[in-house]
C-alpha cells in the first residue's frame, strides 16, 4: 500500500516537513521516499488539497 504523508524533518530549518511516499503492507517493512521538503504554510496547503495526511497527526502549534 502507498500513502502520501507529511512527516517532520530536521534536514532544513526553513522547511520542517518532508512530503513522502510511504510504502507498507501488513507484514513487511515500511519504506519512505522523500519527494521534497516544505515549509509550514505549504504543508498546510497540501493537506487542504486532500489525499495527504500528517503522519503523526495534525501539529498543534499552541502547545509548543
N, C-alpha and C positions, 0 to 999 in steps of 0.2 A: 504494500500500500504506500502511496506517496501523498504527503501533506505539504502545503506551503505554510511556513511558520516564520514568525519574527521571534528571535531569541536574543537575550542580552549578549553584547560583545564588548570586550575590553580592548579590542585591537586599535580603535581610533577614538580619541576623546570626543571629537566633534560628531561622531557617528556611532552612537552607543547600541545600535540594533543591527543584527545580521538577518537579512532576508534569505531563508534557506529552504531547500527541498529536503524533506525528512523521509527517508526510505525505511520502512519497517514492516515486519509481519509478526504473527503471533508467537513464533518460536525462534526467530533468528535475531541477529544483531541489528542495531539501528545505525544508519549511516546518514550524515548530514553533508549536503553540498551547498556551500555559500554562493549565492548569486551576486549579492552586493551588500554593502553596509550603508545604513541610512540614519538620518537624524530623527529626533522625536517627532517633529511635525510631519515628515514624510512617512514615518512608521504609522502614525495615526490615520493619515490619508489612505494608505494601503489597506488598513483594517476597514475603514469606511467603505472602500470599493468592494469588499467582500472576498470570499474564498481564501482568506488568510486568517490565522489565529495567533494570539500571543501564546508562545509555548508554555510559559509558566503563569498564565493568567494576566489580565489587564493590570498594568502597573499603576499603583496608587501614589501619585506624586505628593499628596498631602502627608503621607506617613514618613517621608524622607527627612 
